[in-house]
Each structure stands twice: as C-alpha cells, then as structure tokens.
C-alpha cells in the first residue's frame, strides 16, 4: 500500500472553496469535498491532492413551513439537523442510523435506511435542491 500526503483545509464559505480551487500550487488536484468521511470509495481519496473539510459549512435556515423544506449547509450533521427541526416541532421523514452523516454526504453518498422500501429509503431522495460552487 502506498500512502499519499494530502493537503487538508477546513472551509467556511463558497468563496474559500473558490480561492482554494484557483490556487493550484498550494492546493494540488484532485480537490475533494469531505464531511463525515463515511465513504469507502475513491470519492474522498485525494492521492496527494487536497481535501476540503466541509464540516464548518453547517448553517441551518429556518424551515419553510409552506413547502416543508429546510436549507442546510453541506457540513451540517444529520443529528444536528434533526435536533434543529425537533426544537421547531418538526422532524425528518427518515432518521438514519448514521447520526454524524453530513448533509453533503447524504446528497451524494447513496446513503439509505433499509427500513423504507424504494425511493423512501434513499436519504438523497429528500433533497430538493443543491447549490454548486464553481
């Protein structure tokens, strides 16, 4: 097994991500966003590149009661979102067994709860929108 050194940076804003992506000398490719680091795939393997720790991008907006949605940052942890909603008399449709799962990982990680069949078991199926940093 060959181990590679990676640059790891905590990011707190889209602007910070943009600065890192533009500075290829300090922050080599590949650049990967990571959160709870549950993946066992190559999606967080940087091979000497740069890891962006998203856990500080964890803001949560007040729920939109009309549409029954809530906007959260990619680094917001599932149990924090659950407690945030619970304090407002709301709850997530699916509460996974992975409480420290981040919202970003849930969106792209094919995370599921097998207690719910079909699309209802896929946590990512509850995502209504994503903002990308370019």
C-alpha positions as CSV (number, residue, x, y, z in Angstrom):
1,X,0.0,0.0,0.0
2,X,1.3,3.4,-0.9
3,X,0.2,6.3,1.2
4,X,0.0,9.9,-0.2
5,X,0.2,13.1,1.7
6,X,-2.8,15.3,1.2
7,X,-3.5,19.0,2.0
8,X,-6.5,19.3,4.3
9,X,-8.3,22.6,4.7
10,X,-11.4,23.5,6.6
11,X,-13.7,25.7,4.6
12,X,-16.3,28.1,5.9
13,X,-17.7,29.7,2.7
14,X,-18.1,29.2,-1.0
15,X,-15.5,32.0,-1.5
16,X,-12.9,30.0,0.5
17,X,-13.6,27.0,-1.8
18,X,-13.1,29.2,-4.9
19,X,-9.8,30.5,-3.6
20,X,-8.5,27.0,-2.9
21,X,-9.6,25.7,-6.4
22,X,-7.8,28.7,-8.1
23,X,-4.6,28.2,-6.2
24,X,-3.3,25.0,-7.8
25,X,0.3,25.5,-6.5
26,X,-0.7,25.4,-2.8
27,X,-3.7,23.1,-3.2
28,X,-3.0,20.4,-5.8
29,X,-5.5,18.3,-7.6
30,X,-7.6,16.4,-7.1
31,X,-9.7,18.5,-4.8
32,X,-12.3,16.6,-2.9
33,X,-15.0,17.7,-0.5
34,X,-15.3,15.6,2.6
35,X,-17.6,15.7,5.6
36,X,-18.3,12.7,7.8
37,X,-15.9,10.6,5.8
38,X,-18.2,7.6,5.6
39,X,-17.3,6.7,2.1
40,X,-15.1,3.7,1.4
41,X,-14.9,4.7,-2.3
42,X,-12.4,6.8,-4.1
43,X,-14.6,9.9,-3.9
44,X,-12.6,11.2,-0.9
45,X,-9.2,9.7,-1.9
46,X,-7.0,12.6,-3.0
47,X,-3.8,10.8,-3.9
48,X,-1.7,13.7,-2.8
49,X,-4.3,16.3,-3.7
50,X,-6.5,18.5,-1.5
51,X,-9.3,17.6,0.9
52,X,-11.9,20.3,1.7
53,X,-13.3,19.6,5.2
54,X,-16.9,20.8,4.8
55,X,-18.0,20.3,8.5
56,X,-17.8,24.1,9.3
57,X,-20.3,24.9,6.5
58,X,-23.1,23.7,8.8
59,X,-25.6,26.6,8.8
60,X,-29.3,25.9,9.0
61,X,-32.0,28.3,7.9
62,X,-35.4,28.5,9.4
63,X,-37.7,25.9,7.9
64,X,-40.0,27.0,5.0
65,X,-43.3,25.9,6.5
66,X,-45.3,26.3,3.3
67,X,-43.0,24.0,1.3
68,X,-42.0,21.9,4.4
69,X,-38.3,22.3,3.5
70,X,-35.2,23.4,5.3
71,X,-31.9,24.7,3.8
72,X,-28.7,23.4,5.4
73,X,-25.0,23.6,4.7
74,X,-23.1,20.6,3.3
75,X,-21.4,20.2,6.6
76,X,-24.5,20.1,8.7
77,X,-24.6,16.8,10.6
78,X,-27.8,14.7,10.4
79,X,-28.4,14.6,14.2
80,X,-27.9,18.4,14.4
81,X,-30.5,18.9,11.7
82,X,-32.8,16.5,13.5
83,X,-32.5,18.4,16.8
84,X,-32.8,21.8,15.0
85,X,-36.1,20.6,13.5
86,X,-37.3,18.9,16.7
87,X,-37.0,22.3,18.5
88,X,-39.5,23.7,16.0
89,X,-41.9,20.8,16.2
90,X,-40.7,19.1,13.0
91,X,-38.8,16.0,12.1
92,X,-37.0,14.4,9.2
93,X,-39.0,11.7,7.3
94,X,-36.1,9.3,7.6
95,X,-33.7,9.3,10.6
96,X,-30.7,7.2,9.6
97,X,-28.6,5.2,11.9
98,X,-25.7,7.3,10.9
99,X,-26.2,10.4,13.1
100,X,-22.9,12.1,12.1
101,X,-23.7,11.8,8.4
102,X,-23.3,15.2,6.8
103,X,-26.0,16.7,4.5
104,X,-23.5,16.8,1.7
105,X,-22.6,13.2,2.1
106,X,-26.3,12.3,2.2
107,X,-26.9,14.1,-1.1
108,X,-24.2,12.2,-3.0
109,X,-23.4,9.1,-1.0
110,X,-26.4,6.8,-1.8
111,X,-27.0,6.5,1.9
112,X,-30.2,4.7,2.8
113,X,-32.2,3.3,5.6
114,X,-33.4,-0.2,4.6
115,X,-36.5,0.1,6.8
116,X,-38.2,2.1,4.0
117,X,-38.6,0.4,0.6
118,X,-37.9,2.0,-2.8
119,X,-37.1,5.7,-3.0
120,X,-38.3,6.4,0.5
121,X,-35.2,4.6,1.9
122,X,-32.7,6.8,0.0
123,X,-31.8,9.8,2.1
124,X,-30.8,11.7,-1.1
125,X,-34.3,11.3,-2.4
126,X,-35.4,14.1,0.0
127,X,-33.1,16.7,-1.5
128,X,-35.0,19.4,-3.3
129,X,-32.0,21.5,-4.5
130,X,-28.3,21.9,-4.4
131,X,-26.1,25.0,-4.8
132,X,-22.8,24.2,-6.5
133,X,-19.6,26.2,-6.0
134,X,-17.9,26.9,-9.3
